[in-house]
Amino acid sequence: MSDELSEASLQYHRYPKPGKLEIVATKKMVNQRDLALAYSPGVAAACDEIVRDPNEVANLTARGNLVGVITNGTAVLGLGAIGPLAAKPVMEGKAVLFKKFAGVDVFDIELDLTDPEKIIETVAAMEPTFGGINLEDIKAPECFEIERRLRERMNIPVFHDDQHGTAIVVAAAVRNGLRVAGKKIEEVRLVCTGAGAAALACLNLLVSMGLKKENIRVVDRDGVVYKGRKADMDPYKEVYAVETDQRTLDDVIEGADIFMGLSGPGVLKQHQVQKMASPPFILALANPTPEITPEEVLAVAPDAIIATGRSDYPNQVNNVLCFPFLFRGALDVGATTINEQMKIACVEALSDLAMKEASDQVQAAYGGQALQFGREYLIPRPFDPRLMTDLPPKIAQAAMDSGVATRPIQDFHEYRRTLREFVFRSGLVMKPVFERAIANPQRVVFAEGEATRVLQAVQVLVDDSICKPILIGRPEVIEEKAKGLGLRFQLGQDVKVVNMNDNPNFERDWQHYHEIEGRNGVSPAFARGVVRTRSTVLAALLTRQGDADAMICGVEGAYIQHLKYIRSVIGIREDTTDCSAITMLILSKGTFFLTDTHVTPDPSPKQIAKKTAMAAEIVRRFGMSPKAALLSHSNFGSRDNAFSRKMKEARRILHEQYPGVVVEGEMHADSALSDEIRDKVFPHSRFKGAANLLVMPNLDSANIAYNMVKMLGEAVPVGPMLTGLKYPAHAVSDSITVRGIVNMSAVAVVDAIDWQTTHTAG
């Protein structure tokens, strides 16, 4: 790990408060009655109800959605036996993944115990607290016995993710890799390097799916696992011991269909790949350095099918594809265990998902990318929104069919709807934008190229290949500041710099600016001065002239000045009278878009209608179906004045001119966000659930609401995103963070991709 990444990680963990977790109350406690209900005396009613029916604990407490992530720190990532205290950051990270991907709450528990008997007794005693147990980073072979004994004793799911999570994702990759190869699992030969918890669990699951045990060869650090071997053997490894004279990987790889590596770097050699049956199927899963790199494999076997544990290659085998959704389905039916049927259902759901044609919503979320099943797309990507909607229902159904569900789901249609709604409450809405940007990075020019926040963001953009940055500024200043900040990007190699004081295209640029503004009182001399001193103007010219694909400005200086230059140089689209600013706010309760937060002080009904239609385009770009609410002090006609009539007229125009936009109003903000409140006043609304596009009547209300919600709701803002311009351009606010600049850079890249697609098609 680089020093810069290590320092960034430490800062991430320290601020704004230590760690990655906090406990948040789900009920309000604002008066004496709330206190009496939450605690004494009212809480006694909940206690009595659980005494009467223990199953009611899932309806009256958080237990039904609570998982214990438990470790003793004896096998933490690639760090080894670092102990329970040092393992805590990893367990908190696991908790965050559970919550973020599937809405599962977690208590992380680090046990200062190495005796398996004491671990078993301690964990078993915690059964009343949890709806499920995720064992994590416990070394083999103790982990096998601990899990087996706990599964026997406890009446809730006990799941060792290092074993079974890896096994499920590997099995899904194998299932689809064999589909590509045209082979049957019952007929293939597999060689596995590594005989730890993950490797043996993978083999066990593959055998349960039809792989013949006699077709498996296991190789560990002492060589082939064979019958009669004494060195480093245990009962779990003994299951795969075979009668053979072969002793090395080189011996057993001949004619193998699949190589599965859960061992270490460089274990598999190119000449060994050449010995395998065609096409060789390589799962090189050691991290961060695989048993063999894809480049090395393809150099000797161009037809190979390859998966790794790394995110920078296709087909990443990542446990996050599995464990959040497996527990989601198990918890939702009150499963008493996670059995083989549920694991196989998860494998099938994962592998089948990769074969599905993406829906319009998924295509939008991934920017129209063709997620086409094949060698480079065997398993879904970790941020595919369909994981949440496809996996839990099939896992829940398997639990019900196998008789381990204590709370069977009655209405799967409604269950899937709640899962879909979670996807867009989770804050993962930005990830597909990054996926799309990384797949096709564009040239983004930053007007404030010397600003510290811009430089820090650029390092992230370069590291993650999100865009090709162009910085406007003085190279010597940028270089010195970057060095002082400990940044690693190289000018001329990772980043292009355009120096206003030494611009080789200065004559072309000022003349172009004069052509644009010459009839607006701008003389040639003034045009020269502006292009030499106004970095936003130069950034806009570079974008307009095709030297950059998109621009970002506004990190420093007054927003209205940046907007002025963007309007004049970039220009407004012919189909609208002005641009509009949409801001996305990612909150714990969901993702919401506000418009117009930064541009038009008092828009007319026609302008509001157009701004709403343009904002709806932005919402769709994030893979969401827009539900627009026209906000007012009037609630469906409760007030009649010029302000309420403006929003009514905007709704009429939208219905007539933009029938594809689902819109309702005029209405109060609480009516927009609550079915229950809205139905009391207007039960025939055009949409159900909360609106996700909140349209404000004027700039004051929009900007006040944006800043208030951002601060009080601890929202993550993305934007303001400008729409209605002739070329991709965004003016951000001067309060934007480094993270915000990174987010907006990805948005700008996607804007540029869409602009190019539209204009090429045109």
N, C-alpha and C positions, 0 to 999 in steps of 0.2 A: 504494500500500500504506500502511495506517495505521501511525503510529509504534508503536502497541502491538503490532501484528502483526510489524513489523520487529524489535522488541526480542525478542518471543517466539521468532522464527526464529533470531536470534543465540544466544539462550540454548539453544535446541534443538540447535544445531550445536556449541556449546561444551561442554555437560555431558551426562553425567558424564565423558565423555572426548571430545576433539575429533573431529569428523567423524561419518560415518554407517556406516563399514565397519570390520571387523577380519578378520584371517585366523584361522580356527579349525581345529585339527587334527581329522581324521576318524578317526584311529587312536589308541589308547592307547599311551603310552610311559612305563611305570612301572618297568621293570626292564632289566637288561642285555640280555636276549634280545630285548625289544621294540626296543631301540636297534640291535641287530645285524640285525634284520629290516628296520627302516625305512631304515637307512643301511648303511655298510660293515660286514661283507662281503655281507649278505643281499640288498641292493638290486641287486647285480650280476645276480641271477637274473631280475629284472624287466627289466633293460636287455637281457639276452641274448634274452629272449622277444620283445621288440619288434623287435630286429634280425632275428630269425627270421620274425616276422609283424608288420609295422607296424600292422595293424588291432588288435592286442592293446593298443595304447596306450590305447584306450577302456576296456579292462577293468582295466588296471593303474595308470592315472593319472587325474587329474581332468579331463583335456583334453576328454573327451566331454561334459562338462557345463559347460564354461568358455567364456564369451563375452568378447571384448575390446570394450569401449565406448570408441571412439576419436574424438577431436575435435582441431581446431586452434583452436577458440574464435573463429571468424570470423563466426558467425551464431548467437549464443546466445539462445534464447527471443526476447523482444522487446528484449533488451539490446544486440544488435548485436555488433560485433567487439570484444569485451572481452578477448580473448586467452585462451590456454590455462590460465593460472594461475587466473584468476577464473572460468573455466568449470568448474573441478574440483568445486565443490559440486553443480552440475547433473549431472555425470557420476556422482558418488557417489549422487545421488538416483535416477538411472536404474538403477544397480546394485541399489539397494534394491528398486525395483519388480520387476526381473527375479527377485530372490530371493523376495520376498514373494508374488508372484502365481503364479510357476511353478517355483520351486525351482532356478532357473538361477544358477550362480555367475558372477561378473563381476570382471575386473580393469579398472579405468578407467585409460585412458592418454591423457594430454594432451600433444600434440606441439607444440613451439615451431617450427613450420614453416608457411610459406605457399606455397612452391613445390610445385605438384601432383606434379611428378616425384619430389621428395624424399619427399613423403608416401606416394606409391605404393611406392617402394622400401622405406621403413621398415616400412610395414604388411605388405607381402608377406613381408618377412624374418621376421615373427613367426608365420608359419603353423604351425610346430611347437608353439607354445604353446597355440593356441586351437582349439576346435571350431567357432567361428563369429565373425564380425566384425560389430558394429553401429556403423556410421559415424553420427556425431551432430554437429549444429550446425556444418556446414561450408558456407560460402556458395556460392550458385549464381553462375555456371554451373560453377565448378571441381568441385563435388560430383558432377556428372554424369560427367565424364571420370574422376575418381578412382574412382568406383564401377565404371564400365564396365571400366576397365583391371584393377582388382583382381579383379573377377569372372572375367575372362579368365585371369588368372595363378594364382589360388588355387583349391585343391581343397576348400575349405570355404565355407559360406554367407557372403556379403558382402551386407549389407542396410543401406541408408541409410534410417533410420526416418523422418526428416523428409519424405522422399518417399513411400516405399511404405507405411509404417504409416498415415499420414494417408490415402493413397489407398485402402487396404483398407477402413477404417472408413467413409470417404465413399461408396465403391462399395456397401457393405452398406446404408447409409442410402438411397442412390439406388434401389437394387433394391427396397427395401420401400416407399419413398415412391411409386414408380411403381405398385406393387401397390395402394396405397391410392387413388391417382389413377385407376387403371384404364387406364394408358397403357403402351405398349411402348417399350423402350429404343431400338429401331431407328427409331422414328418421332418421337422428341422432339427439340426444339431446346434447346440449352444455351448459356448465356452465362456466361463465367468472368471474374471480375476478379482480377488477379494472375497473374503468369507466372513465379513462382519455382519452386523445386524441388518443393514440395508440390503446387502447382497443376498443373504439367506431368505429374507422376506420376499424379495423379488422372485427368487426361484420358487418359493412355496406358492406364491400366487400364480405364477406362470404354469406350474404343474396343475394347480386346481382348474386352470383354463384349458388344459389339454396337452401341454408340453410333456413329453415322456421323460421320466426320470433317467432312464438308461441313455438318453441322448444328451445328457448334461455332463460337462466336465468342469470342475472347480479347481482353480489354481490360486494358492495364496503365497505368502513369502517363503514358505518351505517347499513349494512346488505343488504338484498335482495332489489332490485329496484322494487317496486310494485306500482300499481296505487293508488293514494291518498297519497303517502308518501310526507312529507313536508321537511324533513331534507336533506340539500345539494342536491337539485334537480335543473336541468336546462333543457331547451328544447331538448338538444341533448341526454341527458341521459333518458329523458321521453319517447323517441321513444321505449326503451326496457323495459318500465314498464309493468308489467303483473298483471292480477287479480289473486291473490293468498293469502293464509293464511300463506305460508311459509315465514320465516324471517331470516334464517341463512344458511350458506354454508352447514352445516350438513343436513339441511332439503332438499335442492335442489340437492345435489350430488347423491342421490339415483337413480340408473339406468342411469346416464348420460354416454354418449359414449365418450365425449371429455371434458377435463378440460383445459381451457386456462387461464393462470395466467399472468397478467401484473400488478402486485400489489406489494408484498413484501415478504421477506424471511419467510419460515416456515408456510405459510398460510394454505397449504393443509396437512392433517395428513394421516398417513398410514391407519387408520380405515376407512377414507373417500374414499381412493382409493379402498378399498375392497368392498365398496358399489356400485362402478361403474359397468357398463355393461362390459362384457368381449369381446375382450381385451380392457382394459382401455387405452385411448389415452391421454397422459399428455403433455401439452406444458407449462412448468414451466419457464417463460421467465424473471423473475426478476433477476437483475444483481447487484452485483456479486453473491449474494446468492439467489438461486431460491426458489420458493414457497415450493418445496420439492425436495430433491436430487434424482438422478436416482437410487442410491444405496438403498435409503429408499423405492422407488417405487418397484424395482425388488425384494426386500425382501418379499413383500406381494403379488406381482402380476408379476410373471416371464414372462408372455406373454405380458406385457405392451409395448406400443409404446411411445417413449419419445423424446422430443426435449427440448432444453434449449437455453439460450442466451449466453452460455459460450463456449469458444473454446476448453476446455479440455474434453468435452463430445461430442459424435456423435450428428449430426443434430443441428448444431448451427444456430439459427435464427439471422442473421446478415444483417442489412440494406445495407451493401456494396454489397450484392448479387444483389441489385436492382437499387439503385438510379443512379450510374454512367452510367449504360447501358440504363436505361429508358430515361435519358436526352440525351444520345448519339443518340438514335433513334429519339427522338422528335426534336432535333436540326437539324439533318441531313435532315429532310423533312420540316423544318421551321414550325413545328406544332404551332397552335395558342393556344392550351391548351393540358393538359394531361387528357384525358377523361377515362370513365370506360372501353371502348373497349381496350384502350392501356394498362390499368392496368391489365385487364384480360388476354390480350395477353402476358404480362410479367409473370403473374402467370403460364400460360400454358407452356410458354417456359422454365421457371425454373423447373417446376415439370417434364416436358417431358425430359429435359436434364439429370435429375437424373436417368431416366429409360434407357437412351441410353447406348449401349455398347461402351466403349471407343475406339476411333480410335488408330491406331499405334502411331500417334504423341502424343495423350493424354496419352496413356500407357507409352510412353517414358518419358513424362514430369513428370509423377507421379511414375516413376521408376518401371513400370510394375505392380503396385498395381491393384487388381481387384476392381474397383469401381462398386460394384454390388448392384443394387437396392434392398432395403429391410429395415428391422427395424432400422438398424444402418446407413442407407444411403438413407434418404428421400429427401434431397435437396442437390444441388451441394456444393462443398467446395468453400470458397471465392476466392481462387486463381486458380480455374479451368479455363484454357485458353479459353474454349468453351463459357464461359459467354459472352465474347466480340463478338464472331462470331455468336452466336445463338440468343441472346436477341435483340440487336438493329434492325436487319432486320425485326423481327416479330412485334416489336413495331412500326417501321416505316410503315410497311404494314398496321397495324391496324389504324394508323393515316390517311393513304391514303384512306383506305376503309371507314372510318367514316367521311371523308370530312374536316379534320382539317389541312391537309398538304398543305402548300403554295408552296413547292418546291419538288414535287414528284420525287422519285428515278426512273430513266429510266432503269438502268442496275443493277439488284440485284447481278448478278454474280460478276461484277466489285466491287460493294459495299462491298461484303463479302471478296473479296481479300484485299481491303484496311484495313478492320478490322483485318484480319489475320496478315497482316504486322505490324499493331500497336502492337499486343501482344508482338512481339519480339523487338520492339523499346522501350517498356515501362520500361525495367529494372526489370520486374517481373520474369525474367528467373530463378533466384535462388530459388524462393519460392517452386516450386515443389521438388527441391533437399532437402530442409529442411523438407518438408512433408514426403518424403520417409525416411529420416534419423530418424525423430521422431517416425515413425511407426515401425522402426526396429533398434534401436540404437546399435552400435557396440563398441568394445573396441579400443580406439585410444590412442597410447602412444606418449607423447610429450617429445622429447629429452631434450629440455631446460625447464625442469619443475620448475625451480626456477625463471624464467624470469617474470618480472612484467606483460608484455603484455599477456603472456601465462596464468598467474593466473587470470587476469581480464577476459580473454576469457573463461576460465574454469567455472567461475561463471555463465556466460550466457549459456554455454553448459549444465551445471547441471540444471539451472532453466528451460530451455526449453527442457530438455531430448533429446538433439541432439545426444549425444554419452556417452559412459562410459569412462571418462578420466583416463589415467594412467600417472603419472608424474614421470620422472626420476629426482631425487634430494634428498636432505637431508630433512627429515620430519620436523626437528626443524626449519630449515630455511624457508621452505614453509609455515609452520604454522605461524611463526612470520611475514613474509611478507604479508600473507593473512590477518592477523589481522590488520596490519598497513594500509592496503588498504580498510578495512571495508568489506571484503568479508565474506560470510556466509557458504561456503561449508565445510563439515567435512571430514577430512582425515580418511580413513578406512571405511567410510560410503558412501559418495558421490564420493570420489576420492581415487584411489589406488596409493600408492607411492612405487617406486622401488629405493632403496638407493644403489648407486654403492659402497659405503664404507661398506655396510652390506647386501650384496646380497646373500640370501640363495641358489641361483642357480648358484653361481659364478663358481664352478668347471665345471658344465655342459656347461655354456655359453662360458668360455674361450676355453674349449676343442672343442666346435663346431666351434668357430672362427678359431682355429688352423687348423681344418679339411678343412675349406674353403680356408685359405690363407697359409697353410703350405708349399706348393710348390711355393709360391711367396716370399720366403725369410723371412717369419714370423716364428720365433722360439717360443717354448712354453712360455719362459719367456716374450718375447715381446707381445705375445697374451694375457698373464695375465695383463700386463700393459695397453694395449689398452682397454680391456674390463672393467678395473677398472677406466679408466680416460676419455674415449671417449663415451660420452652419445649417440651420433648418432649410433655408432657401437652397443651399448647395445639395443637401440630402434629397430634397424634392426634385431638383433638376436631374440628379443622377438616376433617380427612380423613373422619372418621366422619359429620360433619354435612353433607358435600357441598360445603364451601367450598374444598376442595382435592381433587384426584383421587388423590394419593399423597403420602407423606411420607418424608423422610430425616432421620435424627438420628444422633448418635454421634460426630461429628467431634471433640467435646470431652467429657470425662467418662468415667465407668466404663460399660462396655458393659452390665453386668448391671442397672444402674439404668435405662438407656434401655429395655432389654428388659422390665423390670418394668412400666413405664408402657405400653408397647405391648401387652403381654399383657392388662393391665387395661382399657385404653380401646378399643383396636382390637378385641381379643377373638380367641379361638381358634375356628376353624371347627368346626361340629358333628360332622364326620366324623373328627376327630382329637383326641387328648388334649393335644397341645402343638404349638407351632410348631417349625420346624427351620431350621437355617442351612446353606446350601449355598454353597461357595466355588469359583469357577472359577479355575484356574491355567493361563495361556497360556505354554507352554514351547517351546523350539526343537524338542522331540520330539513335541509335540502339545498338545492342549487336554484338560484333565482336570477333573472335578468331584469335590469331596470333601464328605462329609457325615457327621455333623453336627458342624461345626467350632466352634460357639459356644453351644449352648443346653443340651442335656440331659446331665448328668454321666455317668449310667450307665443308658442306655435298656434296656428289656426287649426280648425277641425281637419282641413285637408292635409295640412302638414303632419298633424298627429296620426292620421290614418296612414300616410306614407311612411312615417317613422316606425309605426307599429309593423307594417308589412316588411320593411327592411330588417327590423329587429328579429322578426320571425325567421328570416333567412339565417341569421346568426345562430339562433337557438337550434335550428335543424342541423347546422354544421357540427354541433356538439352531440349529435345523435339523439336529440330530444324532440318530442312533438310539442310545438308551442301551444300554450293555452294562455291567451292574452286577456288581461283584466284592465279596463280603462278606469283608473282610480279618480275618485272625487270626494268632496264632502257630502255629496248626495248619494243615496243608496237606492238605485232603481226608481228614480222619480220622487224621492222623499223631499227634495228641495227643487225649486224652480227659479233659476237665475241665470245670468249670462255664463257663469262658470260651469254649471251643471249642463246647460244646453250645449256648450262647446263639446263636452265629452259625448253627449247623446248624438250630436251631429257626426262626430268622428266615427262612432259605431255604425251609423247609417251608411257612411261612405265606405267603410271597410266591408260591410255586408254586400254592397253593390259592386264595388270595384275590385275587392280582394276576397272573393268568396272562399278561397282555400285557407284563409287565416281563421282559426277558431278564436273568437273574441266575444267578450261579454262586458256589460257595464251600462251606464256608469255605476260604480259601486264603491263602498267603503273598502279599505285595505283588509279588514278582518273578514269581510264577506268573500274577498278574493282568495283568501288563504284557508277558509274553513267551509267545508260542505254544510256542516250543521248550522252555522250562522247564516250562510247564503240561502239555504233551503227554507228557513223561517220567513224570509222576505220575498224570495223569488225562486220557487222550487223547480222552475223550468229552464235552468241555466244551460247554456250550450256545452258546458264541460263539467266533468266530475273531478273531485279532488281539488288540490290547491293549484291556483294559477302559477305558472313559472315565468311569465313575462308580465311585468308590472309597468304599465304605461302611465306616466305622470302628466298632469295638466300643464305644467310649466317648469322652467329651469329651477326656480327656487325650491319647489317641492321635491323635485327629482334629486337635486344635489344634497339637500338637507337629509332626505331619507337615506340616500346612499351613505353619507358620512356617519349618520347616526347608527344605522344598522351595522356598518363596518366596525364601529368601535364597541357598541353595546353587545352586539352578537358575536364579537370576536371572529368576524367573517374573513375569509381569504378572498380579496378582490382580484378580479382579472379584468383589466381594462383601464380606462375607457377604450372601447373598440370602435373605431370610426367606420361608418358605412355610408354609401352614397357617393363615394369618390371615384374618379376616373382610373386611378392607379392605387395599388395597395400602400396605405400610409396610416400611421397611428401617432397621435399626440397623447402621451401619458401625462399623469399629474406629477408634480415635483415631489410628492410624498411617496412615490413608488419605491418599493424595496428591491433588493437584488433578485429575490424570488419572483417578484412581480415583473421585472424586466425579462427574466428567463421565460416566464409564462407568455408575455406579450410577444416575445421573439418567435415562439412556436406558433402563436396565432398569426403573426405576420407572414410566416412561411406558408401556412395553409392558405391565407389570403392570396399569396402570390401564385400558388399552385392552381387555385380555382380561377384566378384572373387569366392565367395562361391557357387553361382549358377552355374557358369561355371565348377568349379572343382567337384561339386556334380554330375552334369550332365555327366561330363567326366567319 
